[in-house]
Amino acid sequence: MKQIGILIAGIVLVIAIVIGISATGFLTLNQEKEDIDLGILLPLSGDAGAYGEEMKYIFDYTIKEINNKDGINNQKIKAIYEDTKCDGKEAVNALNKLININNIKVTTGWMCSGAVLSASHIAENNKIIILSSGAGSPEVSFAGEYTFRNFPSADLAGKKLSEVAINNNHNKISIISENTDYAIGFYKKFKEEFEGKKGKITSYNTFESEEKDFKTMLLKINTQDTDALFISVQTVVSLSNILKNIRELNIKKPIYFTEHITEEVLENFKEIIEGGIFVEAELERTEEFINLKRNIEEEYNFEFKELPEYYIASSYDAVYILKEVIEKCKGVNTECIKDELYSIKNRKGMTGNISMNQYGDVDVDFTIKVIRDGKIENLN
């Protein structure tokens, strides 16, 4: 009987081992690997909310695509979204929440430059990765060694736009700039290059993002000896409010813009912005990109209206870049991930060949665009 009891006990032990049950917890054959949490910070409300909502579709689609394959080292990506409202304080609160509550180590999204610049010191102190797919301020280049972006700095954009203004004999320009890090950073580079070519800034006018009435500012500008306007803004909402007042006051001046010319702006302000000039990050609309854009729209039953196409490509690339570096690091080791991000050279992506420089930036050219007959064309 004793031998039978020993035999039965042995069989039970074997069964326990086979199904992965152990009182010590070391045998975990049936235990699933944990998800890899990814913090995604976007403006999901406020004036920039329309951008964030469209970017969220891109991140959702990309993460689903990766998870339907092999994930990251056979682990699924779990997205944890936070709303920055395109505001520095909100971004700080959002990142602190992700760090302290969700134990997040890696983040992406970060459309607004002000959000990145306000929160980057927290990322630096906690060795948290920021990979922005949409922050353009030149200041982001100096935000810290854990802050990266696969979105171009406005440095080159401001330089190119100033060259066009000088070539058009618009040597005296009045500036209207939203008081945000992106808009001011763009303006500063434009001013530096413009004045370096003997151009003159006739007046510099700033406004807060919640401002909706620009008539006093515009009437003052209209009395000045100026050849053109340069409108540097963060959102389409701000641009639309300015253009509405320009139309109401019947001001006739050539206009230079940042990148916020959407189909809605074209439709609503066609006669005001005719001949207007702006810049866009250079993007080759390959068949692969066209299919990606269409697939996202079909997946979520919507149409991209607000977001410039480069953001679609850069957001898609950002998730795959993080997937690749986490795989190389065999896990979420942010010191290793940081080093791997700096080492990226000539990586083929939706945005083209991606290389990170010593500032954690990508080098991307810009295309000058002009509005002719209500359509956007390359400036010849």
Residue pairs with C-beta under 8 A, 6 or more apart in sequence:
16 22
16 27
17 27
18 29
19 29
19 30
20 27
20 28
20 29
20 30
20 31
21 27
22 28
33 73
33 74
33 75
34 75
35 75
35 76
35 77
35 78
36 71
36 72
36 75
36 76
36 77
36 78
36 326
36 332
37 78
37 80
37 102
37 103
37 104
37 105
38 63
38 77
38 78
38 79
38 80
38 104
38 106
38 107
38 108
38 319
38 322
39 80
39 82
39 95
39 98
39 102
39 104
39 106
39 107
39 108
39 109
40 56
40 59
40 79
40 80
40 81
40 82
40 107
40 108
40 109
41 81
41 82
41 83
41 84
41 91
41 94
41 95
41 98
41 107
41 108
41 109
41 110
41 115
41 119
42 51
42 52
42 55
42 56
42 59
42 81
42 82
42 83
42 84
42 109
42 110
42 111
43 49
43 51
43 52
43 83
43 84
43 85
43 86
43 111
43 112
43 115
44 52
44 53
44 56
44 81
44 83
44 84
44 85
45 52
45 83
45 85
46 85
46 86
46 87
47 86
47 209
47 234
47 235
47 237
47 238
48 85
48 86
48 111
48 112
48 234
48 235
48 237
49 85
50 236
50 305
50 306
51 111
51 134
51 235
51 306
51 307
51 311
52 83
52 86
52 111
54 302
54 304
54 305
54 306
54 307
54 311
55 109
55 111
55 133
55 134
55 307
55 311
55 315
56 81
57 296
57 299
57 300
57 302
58 296
58 311
58 312
58 315
58 316
59 79
59 108
59 109
59 315
59 319
60 79
60 300
61 295
61 296
61 299
61 300
61 316
62 315
62 316
62 319
62 320
63 77
63 79
63 319
66 72
66 77
66 319
66 320
66 323
67 76
67 77
71 77
72 323
72 326
72 327
73 326
73 327
73 330
73 331
77 319
77 323
80 98
80 102
80 104
82 94
82 95
82 97
82 98
83 90
83 94
84 90
84 91
84 94
84 110
84 111
84 112
84 115
86 111
86 112
86 114
86 115
86 180
86 209
86 234
86 235
87 112
87 114
87 115
88 114
88 115
88 117
88 118
88 119
89 118
90 115
91 112
91 114
91 115
91 116
91 118
91 119
92 118
92 119
92 122
94 119
95 107
95 119
95 122
95 123
95 128
96 122
98 104
98 107
99 122
99 126
99 128
104 128
105 127
105 128
105 129
105 332
105 334
106 128
106 129
106 131
106 322
106 326
106 332
106 334
106 337
107 123
107 128
107 129
107 130
107 131
108 130
108 131
108 132
108 133
108 315
108 318
108 319
108 322
109 132
109 133
109 134
109 315
109 318
110 116
110 130
110 131
110 132
110 133
110 134
110 135
110 149
111 132
111 133
111 134
111 135
111 311
112 134
112 135
112 180
112 181
112 182
112 234
113 135
113 136
113 137
113 139
113 140
113 180
113 181
113 182
113 185
114 137
114 180
114 181
114 182
115 135
116 130
116 132
116 135
116 137
116 140
116 143
116 147
116 149
117 137
117 139
117 140
117 143
117 181
119 130
120 130
120 140
120 143
120 144
120 146
120 147
121 144
122 128
123 129
123 130
123 144
123 146
123 147
124 144
124 145
124 146
124 147
127 146
127 334
127 335
127 338
128 146
128 334
129 146
129 148
129 322
129 334
129 337
129 338
129 341
130 143
130 146
130 147
130 148
131 148
131 149
131 150
131 318
131 321
131 322
131 341
132 140
132 147
132 148
132 149
132 150
132 151
132 318
133 149
133 150
133 151
133 311
133 314
133 315
133 317
133 318
134 151
134 311
134 314
134 315
135 149
135 151
135 182
136 151
136 152
136 153
136 154
136 157
136 182
136 185
136 186
137 153
137 154
137 181
137 182
137 184
137 185
137 186
138 153
138 154
138 155
138 185
138 188
138 189
139 181
139 185
140 147
140 149
140 153
140 361
141 153
141 155
141 359
141 360
141 361
142 359
145 338
145 360
146 334
146 338
147 360
148 341
148 356
148 360
148 361
149 360
149 361
149 362
150 314
150 317
150 318
150 321
150 349
150 351
150 354
150 362
151 281
151 310
151 311
151 314
151 362
151 364
152 281
152 361
152 362
152 363
152 364
152 366
153 361
154 182
154 185
154 186
154 189
154 258
155 189
156 364
156 365
156 366
157 186
157 189
157 258
157 259
157 279
157 281
157 366
158 186
158 187
158 188
158 189
158 190
158 191
158 192
158 193
159 189
159 190
159 193
160 279
160 366
160 368
161 190
161 230
161 256
161 277
161 278
161 279
161 368
162 190
162 193
162 194
162 197
162 199
163 193
163 197
164 256
164 277
164 368
164 379
165 171
165 173
165 194
165 199
165 228
165 230
165 256
166 194
166 197
166 198
166 199
168 228
168 254
168 277
169 227
170 199
170 227
170 228
170 254
170 256
171 198
171 199
171 200
171 227
172 199
172 200
172 202
172 225
172 226
172 227
172 228
173 194
173 199
173 200
173 201
173 202
173 226
173 227
173 228
173 229
173 230
173 256
174 201
174 202
174 203
174 204
174 205
174 221
174 224
174 226
174 228
174 229
174 230
175 187
175 190
175 191
175 201
175 203
175 204
175 205
175 229
175 230
175 232
176 205
176 207
176 214
176 217
176 221
176 229
176 230
176 231
176 232
176 242
177 183
177 184
177 187
177 204
177 205
177 206
177 207
177 231
177 232
177 233
178 184
178 206
178 207
178 208
178 209
178 232
178 233
178 234
178 235
178 238
179 206
179 207
179 208
179 209
180 209
180 234
182 234
182 258
183 232
183 233
183 234
183 258
184 206
184 232
186 232
186 258
187 204
187 230
187 232
190 230
190 232
191 201
191 204
194 201
195 201
202 221
202 224
202 225
202 226
203 220
203 221
203 224
203 226
205 217
205 220
205 221
207 214
207 217
207 238
209 234
209 235
209 238
211 238
211 241
212 241
213 241
213 245
214 241
214 242
214 245
215 245
215 248
215 249
218 242
218 245
218 246
218 249
218 251
219 249
221 229
221 251
222 249
222 251
222 253
226 253
227 253
227 254
228 253
228 254
228 255
228 256
229 253
229 254
229 255
229 256
230 255
230 256
230 257
231 239
231 242
231 255
231 256
231 257
231 258
232 258
233 239
233 242
233 257
233 258
233 260
235 260
236 260
236 262
236 264
236 265
236 306
239 257
239 260
239 265
240 264
240 265
240 268
240 269
243 265
243 268
243 269
243 272
243 273
244 269
246 272
247 269
247 271
247 272
254 275
254 276
254 277
255 272
255 273
255 275
255 276
255 277
256 276
256 277
256 278
257 273
257 276
257 277
257 278
258 278
258 279
259 278
259 279
259 280
259 281
259 308
260 278
260 308
261 273
261 276
261 278
261 369
261 371
261 376
262 305
262 306
263 305
264 305
264 306
265 273
266 273
266 371
266 374
266 375
266 376
270 374
273 371
274 371
274 372
274 373
274 374
275 370
275 371
275 372
276 370
276 371
277 368
277 369
277 370
277 371
277 379
278 368
278 369
279 366
279 367
279 368
279 369
280 308
280 310
280 366
280 367
280 369
281 308
281 310
281 351
281 364
281 365
281 366
281 367
282 352
282 364
282 365
282 366
282 367
283 289
283 309
283 310
283 313
283 351
283 352
284 352
285 309
286 350
288 350
289 309
289 312
289 313
289 350
292 312
292 313
292 316
292 350
293 304
293 309
293 312
296 304
296 312
297 303
297 304
304 312
310 351
312 350
313 349
313 350
313 351
314 350
314 351
316 349
316 350
317 349
317 350
317 351
317 354
320 349
321 341
321 344
321 347
321 349
321 354
322 337
325 336
325 337
325 340
325 341
325 344
326 332
326 337
328 336
328 340
329 336
329 337
329 340
341 356
341 360
342 356
342 358
342 360
343 356
344 354
344 355
344 356
345 355
345 356
346 353
346 354
346 355
347 353
347 354
347 355
348 354
351 362
351 364
352 364
354 362
355 362
355 363
356 362
357 363
367 378
368 378
368 379
369 376
369 377
369 378
369 379
370 376
370 377
370 378
370 379
371 377
